[in-house]
Amino acid sequence: MPKITIFETDAPILVFDSENWKNNEEYDDVAVEIINFIKKNDKDYNVFLIQNKSYYFGDTESNPIIMVHKNDFGGFSGTLELYIKDIVYDLIPEKEDTEDTN
């Protein structure tokens, strides 16, 4: 019996790089671009992947990928805009995450 489940679906990966920003307030511009892409393509894809190339974690220095299903946002008071802005903001590394520890 297999220990993993494999999903073979096509999903766009929306990648941004916060290292090149002048300040962290640029996350709003990135979020708007992602929101517009999702709205334009929500009939073509069920899942969207979001990644910040500047955000690393763990000993393997992996870039996390956040998967957004088009039915994930909403809820009682949530909107696509707030949901995506929260994800983009969460993917911005903290200052101590980017400092060299040597």
C-alpha positions as CSV (number, residue, x, y, z in Angstrom):
1,M,0.0,0.0,0.0
2,P,1.5,3.4,-1.0
3,K,2.4,5.9,1.7
4,I,2.0,9.0,-0.5
5,T,-0.7,10.4,-2.7
6,I,0.2,11.9,-6.0
7,F,-1.9,14.6,-7.6
8,E,-1.1,15.2,-11.3
9,T,-2.7,18.5,-12.0
10,D,-1.5,21.6,-13.8
11,A,-1.2,24.7,-11.6
12,P,0.5,27.9,-12.3
13,I,3.3,28.9,-10.0
14,L,3.3,32.7,-9.3
15,V,6.8,33.6,-8.1
16,F,8.0,36.9,-6.8
17,D,11.3,38.1,-5.3
18,S,11.0,40.5,-2.3
19,E,14.7,41.0,-2.2
20,N,14.5,43.5,-5.0
21,W,11.9,45.7,-3.4
22,K,12.7,49.2,-2.2
23,N,10.5,48.5,0.9
24,N,8.1,45.9,2.1
25,E,5.1,48.0,1.1
26,E,5.6,46.8,-2.4
27,Y,3.8,43.6,-1.3
28,D,0.6,45.3,-2.2
29,D,1.6,45.7,-5.8
30,V,2.6,42.0,-6.0
31,A,-0.7,41.0,-4.3
32,V,-2.7,43.0,-6.9
33,E,-0.9,41.3,-9.8
34,I,-1.5,37.9,-8.3
35,I,-5.2,38.7,-7.6
36,N,-5.6,39.9,-11.2
37,F,-4.0,36.7,-12.6
38,I,-6.3,34.5,-10.4
39,K,-9.4,36.4,-11.4
40,K,-8.5,36.2,-15.1
41,N,-7.7,32.5,-15.0
42,D,-10.0,31.1,-12.3
43,K,-12.0,29.2,-14.9
44,D,-8.8,27.5,-16.3
45,Y,-7.2,26.4,-13.0
46,N,-8.5,25.2,-9.6
47,V,-5.2,25.7,-7.8
48,F,-2.6,28.4,-7.9
49,L,0.9,28.2,-6.3
50,I,2.6,31.3,-4.8
51,Q,6.3,31.5,-3.9
52,N,8.8,34.2,-2.8
53,K,12.3,33.4,-4.0
54,S,13.7,35.5,-1.2
55,Y,12.1,33.5,1.6
56,Y,14.0,30.4,2.9
57,F,13.5,28.2,5.8
58,G,15.1,25.1,7.4
59,D,18.5,23.6,7.0
60,T,17.8,22.8,3.3
61,E,17.0,26.5,2.7
62,S,13.8,25.7,0.8
63,N,11.4,28.2,-0.6
64,P,7.9,27.5,0.6
65,I,5.1,27.3,-1.9
66,I,1.7,28.2,-0.8
67,M,-1.1,26.5,-2.6
68,V,-4.4,28.4,-3.0
69,H,-7.5,26.6,-4.2
70,K,-10.0,28.9,-5.8
71,N,-12.5,27.9,-3.2
72,D,-10.2,28.5,-0.2
73,F,-10.9,32.2,0.3
74,G,-14.2,33.8,1.2
75,G,-15.7,32.5,4.4
76,F,-17.9,34.9,6.4
77,S,-16.1,38.1,5.7
78,G,-13.0,37.1,3.7
79,T,-12.3,38.1,0.2
80,L,-9.8,37.0,-2.5
81,E,-8.0,40.3,-2.1
82,L,-7.5,40.0,1.7
83,Y,-6.6,36.3,1.5
84,I,-3.9,36.9,-1.2
85,K,-2.5,40.0,0.5
86,D,-2.1,38.0,3.8
87,I,-0.3,35.2,1.9
88,V,2.1,37.6,0.2
89,Y,2.8,39.4,3.4
90,D,3.4,36.2,5.3
91,L,6.0,35.2,2.6
92,I,8.1,38.3,3.2
93,P,11.1,37.3,5.3
94,E,11.5,38.9,8.7
95,K,14.6,41.1,9.1
96,E,16.4,38.5,11.3
97,D,15.7,35.8,8.6
98,T,17.8,37.7,6.1
99,E,20.7,38.7,8.3
100,D,23.9,36.7,8.0
101,T,24.6,34.8,11.2
102,N,28.4,34.4,10.6
